[in-house]
């Protein structure tokens, strides 16, 4: 990273064209102590081998302002814990580069648009990658892209269908798996300020395929919102699954910059990434298979 006036310029060279992402250095400086304290307190699994993760953040639709800071924090998360190294790019050419298959996992960081990964050879390479015992990690808008690509939607687990809980919403979490290693540090009733999606009621988002970890605690203050569509009241926040030969972790958290230095969110991200990479053992059987086939009923008087 190169400090130029008030910006950090992130340059990633992959033997293809470099990606340039601007990050406000003043913001990093203001919150560095919080990030450092949060990362230093995290529990980490020793990797089975050195890991390198690709962060891909190409956007064609809405562009989240948190992307540059998210790249920085996830890079530091991997570096300071020793869990993984990061290469970050927004160049779709990465998928057809000869070294793409060597990554241990890919983080889709708030990617948007139907052509975030272009049709043709890039998508073929992505699908081949997931056949090879790799990790797929989706953060926030990773479910707001590729609406026309069923295999991506199946791998990621769903597609955006509105966000009744906006970026300034203080949302209350419900831990569906209190003893699960990816979310055991989170208590039902814990809160975080972030934008939360709901997902289309389709064949991709189903407890027959996904292990739901966190969902919304609708008994929390202010959780009832206009625009809530799901008849089954299933408002998941994070999940894991097995897909092809790989492991998948998705978390809806990450719209706001502050999420990326929030200790609770960082531990959740780290656990999920390490699961996807194969370094954290975790039960990925679908929720329906382990007796959690239905979302909780609405609170009385909701």
C-alpha positions in Angstrom: 0.0 0.0 0.0 1.3 3.4 -0.9 0.3 6.5 1.0 -0.5 9.4 -1.4 -1.8 12.5 0.3 -5.0 11.4 2.0 -5.4 8.1 0.2 -4.0 4.6 0.3 -3.8 3.1 -3.1 -4.2 -0.6 -3.2 -2.3 -2.1 -6.2 -2.6 -5.8 -6.9 -0.5 -7.2 -9.7 -1.6 -10.6 -11.1 0.3 -10.7 -14.4 -2.8 -8.9 -15.8 -3.9 -5.3 -15.5 -3.6 -3.9 -11.9 -6.6 -2.9 -9.8 -6.5 0.5 -8.2 -8.8 1.1 -5.2 -8.8 4.3 -3.2 -9.0 4.2 0.6 -9.3 7.1 2.8 -6.2 7.0 5.0 -7.7 9.3 7.6 -10.5 6.9 8.2 -8.0 4.0 8.6 -5.9 6.1 11.1 -9.0 7.0 13.1 -10.0 3.4 13.6 -6.6 1.6 13.5 -6.5 1.2 17.3 -10.0 -0.4 17.3 -9.1 -2.7 14.5 -5.8 -3.7 16.2 -7.5 -4.4 19.5 -10.2 -6.4 17.9 -7.9 -8.6 15.8 -5.5 -9.2 18.7 -8.4 -10.6 20.8 -9.6 -13.1 18.2 -9.5 -16.9 18.4 -7.7 -18.4 15.4 -7.1 -21.9 14.2 -3.6 -22.7 13.0 -3.8 -23.2 9.2 -3.1 -26.7 8.0 -0.8 -25.1 5.4 -0.1 -21.6 4.1 -3.3 -20.1 2.6 -3.8 -17.4 0.0 -7.3 -16.0 -0.5 -8.5 -13.9 -3.5 -10.7 -10.9 -2.7 -12.8 -10.0 -5.7 -14.9 -6.9 -5.5 -16.0 -6.0 -9.0 -19.2 -4.0 -9.2 -21.5 -3.1 -12.0 -24.5 -2.1 -9.9 -24.5 -0.4 -6.5 -21.0 0.3 -5.3 -20.6 -0.1 -1.5 -18.4 2.6 0.0 -17.2 0.0 2.5 -15.3 -2.1 -0.1 -11.9 -0.5 0.2 -11.9 -0.5 4.0 -13.2 -4.1 3.9 -10.3 -5.1 1.7 -7.9 -3.5 4.1 -9.4 -5.0 7.2 -9.7 -8.5 5.8 -6.1 -8.3 4.5 -5.0 -7.3 8.0 -7.2 -9.9 9.6 -5.4 -12.6 7.6 -2.0 -11.2 8.1 -2.1 -10.4 11.8 -3.7 -13.7 12.7 -1.5 -15.7 10.4 -4.7 -17.4 9.0 -4.2 -16.4 5.3 -2.6 -14.0 2.8 -4.7 -11.9 0.5 -4.6 -10.9 -3.1 -7.3 -8.4 -4.1 -8.5 -7.4 -7.5 -11.5 -6.1 -9.5 -10.2 -7.4 -12.8 -12.4 -10.2 -14.2 -9.4 -11.5 -16.0 -8.3 -13.1 -12.8 -10.6 -16.0 -13.4 -8.9 -17.0 -16.6 -5.4 -16.3 -15.3 -3.2 -19.4 -15.1 -2.7 -19.0 -11.4 -6.4 -18.7 -10.4 -6.8 -22.4 -9.5 -3.9 -22.0 -7.0 -5.9 -19.9 -4.6 -7.3 -21.6 -1.5 -10.5 -19.6 -1.5 -12.2 -16.6 -3.0 -14.0 -13.9 -1.1 -16.8 -12.2 -3.1 -16.9 -8.8 -1.4 -20.1 -6.9 -2.2 -19.9 -7.8 -5.8 -22.9 -6.5 -7.8 -24.4 -6.9 -11.3 -25.2 -9.8 -13.5 -21.7 -9.7 -15.1 -19.5 -9.3 -12.1 -18.0 -12.5 -13.3 -18.5 -12.5 -17.1 -20.3 -15.3 -18.9 -18.1 -17.8 -20.8 -14.6 -18.8 -19.8 -14.5 -16.8 -16.5 -17.6 -18.6 -15.2 -16.4 -21.9 -16.4 -13.2 -21.4 -14.4 -15.1 -20.3 -11.3 -17.2 -23.5 -11.4 -14.1 -25.6 -12.0 -12.5 -23.9 -9.0 -15.4 -25.0 -6.8 -15.0 -28.6 -7.9 -11.4 -28.6 -6.5 -11.9 -28.6 -2.7 -11.7 -24.8 -2.3 -13.4 -22.2 -0.3 -16.1 -19.7 -1.3 -16.8 -16.8 1.0 -19.6 -14.3 0.3 -19.8 -11.0 2.2 -22.9 -8.7 2.0 -23.7 -8.0 -1.6 -22.3 -11.3 -2.8 -25.9 -12.3 -3.0 -26.8 -9.2 -5.1 -25.2 -10.4 -8.3 -25.5 -13.0 -11.0 -29.3 -13.3 -10.9 -29.1 -15.1 -14.3 -26.5 -17.7 -13.2 -28.2 -20.6 -11.3 -25.0 -22.3 -10.4 -23.7 -19.2 -8.6 -27.0 -18.7 -6.8 -27.0 -22.4 -5.8 -23.4 -22.1 -4.5 -23.9 -18.9 -2.6 -27.3 -19.8 -1.3 -29.7 -17.1 -2.4 -30.4 -13.8 -4.1 -31.2 -10.4 -2.7 -34.9 -9.4 -2.5 -34.8 -6.1 -0.7 -33.4 -4.7 2.6 -36.1 -3.7 5.0 -33.3 -3.0 7.6 -31.2 -0.1 6.3 -27.6 0.8 7.0 -28.5 2.9 10.1 -30.6 0.1 11.6 -29.5 -1.3 14.9 -30.5 -5.0 14.3 -30.8 -7.7 16.8 -29.4 -11.1 16.1 -30.7 -14.6 16.9 -28.1 -17.3 17.2 -29.6 -20.5 15.7 -26.5 -22.6 16.5 -25.1 -21.4 19.9 -22.5 -24.2 20.1 -21.5 -24.0 16.4 -17.8 -23.1 16.1 -18.5 -20.3 13.5 -21.0 -18.4 15.7 -20.6 -19.6 19.3 -19.2 -16.2 20.3 -22.5 -14.5 19.4 -25.4 -14.4 21.8 -29.0 -14.1 20.9 -29.8 -10.5 21.5 -26.5 -9.1 20.4 -26.8 -6.1 18.2 -24.9 -4.5 15.3 -25.6 -1.5 13.1 -25.8 -2.8 9.5 -28.0 -3.2 6.5 -29.7 -6.6 6.3 -31.1 -8.3 3.3 -34.0 -10.7 2.8 -33.8 -13.4 0.2 -36.1 -14.6 -2.6 -38.2 -17.6 -1.7 -36.8 -19.9 -4.3 -35.0 -23.3 -4.7 -31.6 -21.8 -3.7 -32.5 -20.3 -0.3 -33.8 -23.2 1.6 -33.0 -24.9 4.9 -33.0 -28.2 3.0 -29.6 -27.1 1.6 -28.2 -24.4 3.9 -27.0 -24.5 7.5 -28.4 -21.3 8.9 -26.2 -19.9 11.7 -27.5 -16.4 12.4 -30.9 -14.9 11.7 -32.8 -11.8 12.9 -34.3 -11.7 16.3 -37.6 -10.2 15.4 -38.5 -9.7 19.1 -35.8 -7.0 19.2 -36.8 -3.3 19.4 -37.6 -1.8 16.1 -37.2 -5.0 14.1 -40.6 -4.9 12.4 -40.2 -3.1 9.1 -42.2 -2.3 6.0 -41.2 -4.4 3.0 -40.8 -7.7 4.9 -42.0 -10.2 2.3 -41.2 -13.8 3.4 -44.3 -15.7 4.3 -42.2 -18.2 6.3 -40.6 -15.3 8.3 -37.1 -16.7 7.5 -34.7 -13.8 7.7 -31.3 -15.4 7.8 -28.1 -13.4 8.3 -25.4 -16.0 7.8 -25.1 -19.6 6.7 -22.7 -22.3 5.5 -23.0 -25.2 3.0 -21.1 -27.7 1.0 -21.2 -27.2 -2.7 -19.5 -29.3 -5.4 -16.1 -30.1 -3.8 -16.0 -27.0 -1.7 -17.1 -25.3 1.5 -19.2 -22.1 1.4 -19.6 -19.4 4.0 -21.9 -16.4 3.6 -22.6 -13.4 5.9 -24.9 -10.6 5.1 -23.0 -8.3 7.4 -20.6 -5.8 5.7 -22.6 -2.9 4.3 -21.1 -0.4 6.8 -17.4 0.3 7.1 -17.7 0.0 10.9 -18.6 -3.7 10.5 -15.1 -4.5 9.4 -13.6 -3.4 12.7 -16.4 -4.8 14.9 -14.9 -7.6 17.0 -18.0 -9.7 16.8 -18.2 -9.5 13.1 -14.5 -10.0 12.6 -14.5 -13.2 14.6 -17.5 -14.4 12.6 -15.7 -13.6 9.3 -12.5 -15.3 10.5 -14.3 -18.4 11.6 -16.3 -18.6 8.4 -13.2 -18.0 6.2 -11.2 -20.6 8.1 -14.1 -23.1 7.7 -14.3 -22.4 4.0 -10.5 -22.9 3.7 -10.7 -26.2 5.5 -8.9 -25.1 8.7 -11.9 -25.0 11.0 -13.9 -28.1 11.4 -17.7 -27.3 11.5 -20.8 -29.3 10.8 -22.3 -28.1 7.5 -25.2 -30.5 7.3 -28.4 -28.5 6.3 -30.5 -27.1 9.0 -33.5 -29.3 8.1 -31.3 -32.4 8.6 -30.4 -31.4 12.1 -33.9 -30.5 13.3 -34.0 -26.8 12.4 -36.2 -26.9 9.3 -38.3 -23.9 10.1 -37.7 -20.3 11.0 -39.0 -19.2 14.5 -42.6 -18.1 14.7 -43.2 -14.4 14.8 -43.2 -12.9 18.3 -46.6 -12.4 19.9 -48.1 -9.2 18.8 -45.6 -8.6 15.9 
